[in-house]
Amino acid sequence: MRYGFIIDNRKCIGCHACTTACKSEHDVAVGVNRTYVKQVEKGEFPNTRRIFSVMRCNHCTDAPCVEICPVEALYTREDGIVDFDNNRCIGCKSCMQACPYDALYIDPYTNTAAKCNYCAHRVEVGREPACVTVCPEHAIIAGDMENPHTEISQLLARQQVKVRKPEKGTKPNLFYIDGDEASLNPEATDRSGPGLWNSQARGVGHFAKAAEKMMHTNEDVDLLQMSIDNEMQAAYQRKESENPNYIDVLNGKARRVYDTPDKGILWGWEVSAYVLTKAIAAGAFLIPFIAILLGYEVSDTTKIWSAGISLVFLALTGLFLVMDLDRPDRFLNVLLRPQWRSWLVKGGYTITVFGLLVTVWLANTLFELGIPEMPLLVITAVFGVLLAIYTAFLFAQAKGRDFWQSPSLALHMLVHSIMAGVAGMVIASIFIGTENWMVIFKITLISALSLNLFTMITELTMTHPSTAAHTVVHMITKGRYSKLFWIAVVLIGNLLPLGLVLFVSEPAGMIAAAVLVLIGIYFTEKIWVEAPQRIPLA
């Protein structure tokens, strides 16, 4: 048994009855949708037509949201329905990043994720999903696709159907008859200009709080202003846009006229900050470890500072992680109710084990416990490297964001940890003094900065497999993030520190370089985390 949907675009009239029925059945908040009807106009007047496409969860056979969920809040039932348990959800929003179809949202009532669950409570008692029942044109067909006697099975056997983003390999179980690429592919159209029909084009954020506020106010609402923000208005006045299909949109070939609200940036500054603090925590241990391996004499004072810096920034990492959750009261579910395929779980345990090992090393140094140091350091270093790079694998599980699928992202994270570790120890040298192995700081920082520049060039110039990833690169190098990238990342965060290390022999030069390196790492992570989230998924 495997349940699925067929949307027959030959019949859909865009009445939104399915959206309304779904909202009523599941008490869906204003501003967010489990199912909705996207509308796209094609052609040039007077030869135009409007396409209606019902959008919702695809109940994928290989659902990336299930794989990335750290607490098994999302799971695939035996009948193929991808269901959701909001009693487990921690509100990490990983599933929203993993879903290539933008099918999930944060419920403002519970602060947990939610999505279409195929009306599982109705299916279990022999009824059809609410959207199927209410559709006046029988444009939505649901049922067991493996039963040859069902209508959906027979339609799949004799009709040519399309799925959204088959290249993602998710094996979606939502099929479209007469599906139009201009509607199914979000990159084929851009958000349209001001108009009453497209008032949904301006998002209310993933909490839908703005919409809830408007429900309970008597103030006048400018629907035209709602439909488009100032940034998009400026984009229409420019000759170029970050969307490669922008010229086609202006020429009237296809334009989006009604859509779901934009969820905005799901992972914000907290995630960028936690990637930085995680890098410092890992690097602050790895740099003295490398010095010890190379035979440099490292004093107990330096070891204590190394462990202390590592533990402080590890605690900050945990704090930022919890701050980013929409249900921070449930953060222990990651450790107590783990779903082991999720790199968020593996990362949580890596943070915990690394913190314990560094604490043991600190206690061994302070109290001379007699634990053999080198074996302890080697084991801790293994978890330090895992701490540095696990985020790359977490981002890779977010299949909705093509730019994060870069094979060089793990190297990117590791190099940043080395840079951050050197920077942290150089700044600490103000208090602990310089040692005879200070020269390793210069050699390591020069090597790391050079490798970091090479890694960024690789990530930004390599052949990207999708237009979404290509658009992100354009956004970084020539678009909205270009000034921040070239000034804060390349110049301040890499070239200036490299120049200071190479040509300024005074300790003050190293300290200034260290501060600039940390600034550059933060802004690099801000861009790398934020820019891919500006690509529409639906």
C-alpha positions in Angstrom: 0.0 0.0 0.0 1.3 3.4 -1.0 -0.9 6.5 -0.9 -0.4 9.4 -3.3 -2.0 12.3 -5.1 -2.8 13.2 -8.7 -3.5 16.9 -9.5 -5.4 17.0 -12.8 -4.6 20.5 -14.2 -7.0 19.9 -17.1 -9.8 20.3 -14.5 -8.6 22.7 -11.8 -10.4 26.0 -11.9 -8.4 27.7 -9.1 -11.3 28.1 -6.8 -9.2 27.5 -3.6 -11.8 25.2 -2.2 -9.0 22.7 -1.3 -7.1 25.4 0.6 -10.2 26.4 2.5 -11.2 22.8 3.3 -7.7 22.0 4.5 -7.6 25.1 6.8 -10.9 24.2 8.3 -10.0 20.5 8.7 -6.7 21.2 10.5 -7.3 24.6 12.0 -4.5 26.1 9.9 -3.5 29.6 11.0 -3.9 32.7 8.8 -0.8 33.4 6.7 0.4 29.8 6.3 -1.0 26.9 4.2 -0.8 23.1 4.1 -2.2 23.2 0.6 -2.7 26.2 -1.7 -3.3 27.0 -5.4 -0.4 28.8 -7.1 -1.4 30.9 -10.1 0.8 31.7 -13.0 0.0 33.7 -16.2 1.6 32.9 -19.5 1.7 34.7 -22.8 1.3 38.2 -24.0 -2.0 40.1 -24.2 -4.4 39.1 -25.7 -3.0 35.6 -26.0 -2.7 34.7 -22.4 -3.8 32.0 -20.1 -3.8 31.4 -16.3 -2.4 28.1 -14.9 -3.5 26.7 -11.6 -1.3 24.3 -9.6 -2.2 22.8 -6.3 0.9 22.8 -4.1 1.4 20.7 -1.0 3.6 18.0 0.6 4.7 15.4 -1.9 4.8 12.5 0.6 8.1 11.5 -0.9 9.2 7.9 -0.8 12.7 9.1 0.2 11.6 12.1 2.2 14.6 14.4 3.1 12.5 16.0 5.9 12.3 12.6 7.6 16.0 12.0 7.3 17.1 15.4 8.7 14.5 15.6 11.6 16.6 15.1 14.8 13.7 13.8 17.0 11.6 11.6 14.7 8.8 14.2 14.7 8.5 13.4 11.0 8.1 9.8 10.0 6.9 7.7 7.0 4.0 5.4 7.8 3.7 1.9 6.3 1.1 3.2 3.9 3.6 5.8 2.5 2.1 8.8 4.2 4.7 11.2 5.7 3.1 12.1 9.0 4.1 14.4 11.8 4.1 14.3 15.6 4.2 17.8 16.9 4.6 16.6 20.5 8.2 15.7 19.6 9.1 18.7 17.4 11.8 21.1 18.7 11.2 23.8 16.0 14.7 23.6 14.5 13.3 24.2 11.0 15.7 21.7 9.5 12.8 19.9 7.8 11.8 23.2 6.1 15.4 23.5 4.7 15.4 19.9 3.6 12.1 19.9 1.7 12.7 20.9 -1.9 8.9 21.7 -2.2 8.5 24.3 0.6 5.8 22.1 2.1 6.4 22.8 5.8 5.8 25.8 7.9 6.0 26.8 11.6 2.5 26.7 13.2 2.1 29.9 15.2 -0.2 28.1 17.7 2.3 25.5 18.7 5.6 26.8 17.5 6.3 23.5 15.9 6.5 22.5 12.2 3.4 21.3 10.4 2.4 20.2 6.9 -0.1 18.2 4.9 -0.5 14.7 6.5 -2.8 13.3 3.8 -5.7 13.8 6.4 -4.4 10.5 7.9 -7.2 10.6 10.6 -9.8 10.5 7.8 -7.9 7.8 5.7 -7.8 5.5 8.8 -11.6 5.5 8.9 -12.0 4.9 5.2 -12.6 8.5 4.1 -10.7 10.6 1.6 -8.6 13.7 2.4 -10.7 16.9 2.9 -9.3 18.5 -0.2 -10.4 15.6 -2.4 -13.9 15.6 -1.0 -14.5 19.3 -1.5 -13.0 19.7 -5.0 -15.9 20.6 -7.3 -14.1 19.4 -10.5 -12.6 16.2 -9.1 -9.2 17.7 -10.0 -7.5 16.1 -6.9 -7.4 12.3 -7.0 -6.1 10.4 -4.0 -5.7 6.7 -3.2 -3.5 3.6 -3.0 -1.2 3.7 -6.0 -0.3 0.0 -5.7 -3.9 -1.2 -5.9 -4.6 -1.6 -9.7 -8.4 -1.1 -9.0 -8.1 2.4 -7.7 -8.6 5.5 -9.9 -5.2 6.9 -9.1 -3.5 3.7 -10.1 -5.4 3.5 -13.4 -4.6 7.2 -14.2 -0.9 6.7 -13.5 -1.0 3.7 -15.9 -2.5 5.6 -18.8 -1.7 9.3 -18.4 1.5 11.1 -18.8 2.3 12.8 -15.5 4.9 15.1 -14.1 6.5 15.5 -10.7 8.2 18.5 -9.2 12.0 18.6 -9.1 12.6 14.9 -10.0 16.4 15.6 -10.0 16.3 15.8 -6.2 15.8 12.0 -6.0 13.1 12.2 -3.4 10.6 10.0 -5.4 7.6 12.3 -4.8 4.1 10.7 -4.7 2.3 13.9 -5.9 1.8 13.8 -9.7 0.5 16.4 -12.1 -1.5 15.7 -15.3 -0.8 18.5 -17.8 1.6 20.1 -15.4 3.2 23.2 -16.7 6.9 23.9 -16.1 6.3 27.6 -15.6 4.1 26.8 -12.6 5.9 23.7 -11.2 9.4 25.2 -11.3 9.7 28.2 -9.0 12.7 29.5 -10.8 10.7 29.9 -14.0 8.9 32.9 -12.7 9.6 35.8 -10.3 7.2 37.5 -7.9 4.9 39.8 -9.8 4.5 43.6 -9.3 1.7 45.2 -7.1 -1.8 43.9 -7.5 -4.8 42.7 -5.6 -4.5 39.1 -6.9 -0.9 38.7 -5.7 -1.3 40.0 -2.2 0.1 36.7 -1.0 3.4 37.4 -2.7 4.6 39.4 0.3 5.4 37.0 3.1 4.5 37.2 6.7 7.4 35.1 8.0 7.3 31.6 9.2 5.3 32.5 12.3 2.5 34.2 10.4 2.3 36.7 13.3 1.8 39.6 11.0 -1.4 38.1 9.5 -2.7 37.2 13.0 -2.2 40.8 14.0 -4.1 42.1 11.0 -7.0 39.9 11.9 -7.5 41.7 15.2 -7.2 45.3 14.1 -9.5 47.8 12.6 -6.7 49.7 10.9 -6.7 50.3 7.1 -4.6 47.8 5.1 -3.0 48.8 1.8 -3.3 45.6 -0.2 -1.2 47.0 -3.0 1.6 47.7 -0.5 1.3 44.3 1.0 1.9 42.6 -2.3 5.5 43.8 -2.8 8.3 45.0 -0.6 10.6 47.9 -1.3 13.4 45.6 -2.4 11.4 43.9 -5.0 10.0 47.2 -6.2 13.6 48.4 -6.8 14.3 45.1 -8.6 11.6 45.9 -11.2 13.2 49.3 -11.8 16.6 47.7 -12.5 17.6 46.3 -15.8 19.1 43.2 -14.2 17.9 40.9 -11.4 19.3 38.0 -9.5 16.7 35.8 -11.2 18.2 34.5 -14.5 14.7 34.4 -15.9 14.0 38.0 -15.1 13.9 39.2 -18.7 11.5 36.5 -19.6 9.2 37.6 -16.8 9.3 41.2 -17.9 8.5 40.2 -21.5 5.3 38.5 -20.2 6.3 35.0 -21.0 5.3 33.8 -17.5 4.6 35.6 -14.3 3.4 34.6 -10.9 0.2 36.2 -9.8 -0.9 34.3 -6.7 1.4 32.4 -4.4 2.0 31.3 -0.8 3.6 33.8 1.6 7.4 33.9 1.6 8.7 32.2 4.8 11.7 34.5 4.8 15.1 33.6 6.4 14.5 30.5 8.5 18.1 30.2 9.9 19.2 33.7 10.9 22.1 35.3 12.7 21.9 32.6 15.5 23.1 29.9 13.0 25.8 32.1 11.6 27.0 32.9 15.1 26.9 29.3 16.2 29.0 28.3 13.2 31.6 30.9 14.3 31.6 29.9 18.0 31.8 26.2 17.0 34.8 27.0 14.8 36.6 28.8 17.7 35.8 26.0 20.1 37.2 23.4 17.8 40.2 25.5 16.7 41.2 26.6 20.1 42.0 23.0 21.0 43.3 21.9 17.6 46.0 24.6 17.4 47.8 23.7 20.6 47.4 20.0 19.7 49.1 20.6 16.4 51.9 22.5 18.2 52.4 19.5 20.6 52.5 17.1 17.7 55.2 19.2 16.0 57.3 19.1 19.2 56.8 22.6 20.5 56.8 23.1 24.2 53.3 24.1 25.4 53.0 25.3 29.0 50.3 24.3 31.3 49.0 27.9 31.3 48.5 27.7 27.6 46.8 24.4 27.9 44.4 25.8 30.5 43.7 28.8 28.3 43.1 26.5 25.3 40.7 24.4 27.2 38.9 27.4 28.7 38.4 29.1 25.4 37.2 25.9 23.9 34.7 25.3 26.6 33.4 28.9 26.8 32.7 29.0 23.0 31.3 25.5 23.1 28.8 26.8 25.7 28.0 29.7 23.4 27.5 27.3 20.5 24.9 25.4 22.6 23.3 28.7 23.6 22.9 29.9 20.0 21.6 26.5 18.9 18.9 26.6 21.6 18.1 30.3 20.8 17.4 29.3 17.2 14.8 26.7 18.2 11.1 27.7 18.2 10.6 25.2 21.0 13.7 25.7 23.1 12.0 23.9 26.1 12.4 20.7 24.1 16.1 21.0 23.2 17.0 17.9 25.2 14.9 15.8 22.8 17.9 15.9 20.5 19.9 13.8 22.9 17.1 11.9 24.6 14.9 11.1 21.6 17.5 11.0 18.8 17.0 10.1 15.1 20.4 8.9 14.2 20.4 9.7 10.5 20.1 13.4 11.3 23.4 15.2 11.4 21.8 17.6 14.0 21.8 14.6 16.4 25.3 13.6 15.4 26.4 17.1 15.9 24.7 17.4 19.3 26.5 14.3 20.5 29.8 15.5 19.0 29.4 18.8 21.0 28.7 16.8 24.2 31.5 14.3 23.8 34.1 17.0 22.8 33.1 19.1 25.7 33.5 16.2 28.1 36.9 15.3 26.7 38.2 18.9 26.9 37.0 19.0 30.5 38.9 15.9 31.3 42.0 17.3 29.6 41.6 20.5 31.7 41.1 18.6 34.9 44.1 16.4 34.1 46.3 19.5 33.6 45.0 21.3 36.7 45.0 18.4 39.1 47.6 16.0 37.6 45.2 13.1 37.5 47.8 10.9 35.7 45.8 10.2 32.6 48.1 9.6 29.6 47.9 12.9 27.7 48.7 12.0 24.2 46.0 9.3 23.8 43.5 11.7 25.3 44.6 14.5 23.0 44.3 12.3 19.9 40.8 11.2 20.8 39.8 14.7 21.6 41.3 15.9 18.3 39.1 13.4 16.3 36.0 14.9 17.9 37.4 18.4 17.4 37.6 17.8 13.6 34.1 16.3 13.7 32.9 19.4 15.6 34.5 21.6 12.9 32.9 19.9 9.9 29.6 18.2 10.9 27.6 21.3 10.0 28.7 20.8 6.3 26.9 17.4 6.4 23.9 18.9 8.1 23.7 21.5 5.4 24.1 18.8 2.8 21.0 17.1 4.2 19.1 20.3 3.5 18.3 19.2 0.0 16.1 22.2 -0.7 19.2 24.5 -0.8 21.3 23.6 -3.8 24.3 25.8 -2.9 24.8 23.9 0.4 25.4 20.7 -1.6 28.9 21.8 -2.4 31.5 19.0 -1.9 34.0 21.6 -0.6 31.8 22.7 2.3 33.5 20.3 4.8 36.9 21.7 3.9 35.4 25.3 4.1 34.3 24.5 7.7 37.6 22.9 8.7 39.7 25.7 7.4 37.6 28.2 9.3 38.1 26.3 12.5 41.9 26.4 12.0 41.7 30.2 11.3 39.4 30.8 14.3 41.6 28.7 16.5 44.8 30.6 15.6 42.9 33.9 16.0 41.6 32.9 19.4 45.0 31.8 20.7 46.7 34.9 19.3 44.2 37.1 21.2 44.7 35.0 24.3 48.5 35.6 24.0 47.8 39.1 25.3 47.1 37.6 28.7 49.3 34.5 28.6 52.3 35.9 26.8 54.0 34.7 23.6 55.9 31.4 23.6 58.7 30.0 21.5 56.1 28.3 19.3 54.4 31.6 18.4 55.9 31.2 14.9 53.5 28.4 14.3 50.7 30.9 14.5 52.1 32.8 11.5 52.8 29.7 9.4 49.4 28.2 10.2 47.4 31.4 9.6 49.2 32.1 6.3 48.4 28.6 5.1 44.8 28.7 6.4 44.1 32.1 4.8 45.6 30.9 1.5 43.6 27.7 1.6 40.5 29.6 2.6 40.7 31.9 -0.5 41.3 28.9 -2.7 38.2 27.2 -1.2 36.0 30.2 -1.7 37.2 30.5 -5.3 36.4 26.9 -5.9 32.9 27.1 -4.3 32.1 30.2 -6.4 33.6 29.3 -9.7 32.9 25.6 -9.9 30.3 24.4 -12.4 27.0 24.5 -10.4 24.5 21.7 -11.2 21.4 24.0 -10.9 20.2 27.5 -11.7 19.4 27.9 -8.0 23.0 27.5 -7.0 24.2 29.6 -9.9 21.8 32.4 -8.8 23.2 32.2 -5.2 26.7 32.7 -6.6 25.5 35.7 -8.7 23.9 37.1 -5.5 27.2 36.7 -3.6 29.6 38.1 -6.2 27.5 40.6 -8.1 24.1 40.9 -6.4 22.8 42.0 -3.0 25.6 40.4 -1.0 28.4 41.6 -3.3 29.6 44.6 -1.2 29.5 42.6 2.0 31.4 39.7 0.3 34.1 41.8 -1.4 34.7 44.2 1.5 34.0 42.3 4.7 34.9 38.8 3.6 37.6 39.1 0.9 39.3 42.4 1.9 38.8 42.6 5.7 38.6 38.9 6.5 41.3 37.5 4.3 43.6 39.9 2.3 44.3 42.4 5.1 45.1 39.7 7.7 47.3 38.0 5.2 49.1 41.3 4.6 49.5 42.0 8.3 50.9 38.5 9.0 53.4 38.7 6.1 54.6 42.3 6.5 54.1 43.3 10.1 56.5 41.6 12.5 55.1 43.2 15.7 52.7 41.2 17.9 50.2 44.0 17.4 50.0 43.0 13.8 49.2 39.4 14.6 46.5 40.5 17.1 44.9 42.9 14.5 45.0 40.1 11.9 43.3 37.8 14.4 40.4 40.2 15.0 39.9 40.8 11.3 39.9 37.0 10.7 37.1 36.5 13.2 35.1 39.3 11.6 35.7 37.8 8.1 34.6 34.3 9.3 31.3 35.6 10.7 30.4 37.5 7.6 31.4 34.6 5.4 29.1 32.3 7.4 26.3 34.9 7.4 26.4 35.0 3.6 26.8 31.3 3.1 23.9 30.6 5.5 21.6 33.4 4.4 21.9 33.7 0.6 20.7 30.2 -0.4 17.6 30.8 1.7 16.5 33.6 -0.6 15.9 31.2 -3.4 12.2 30.3 -3.6 11.4 26.6 -3.3 7.8 26.7 -4.5 
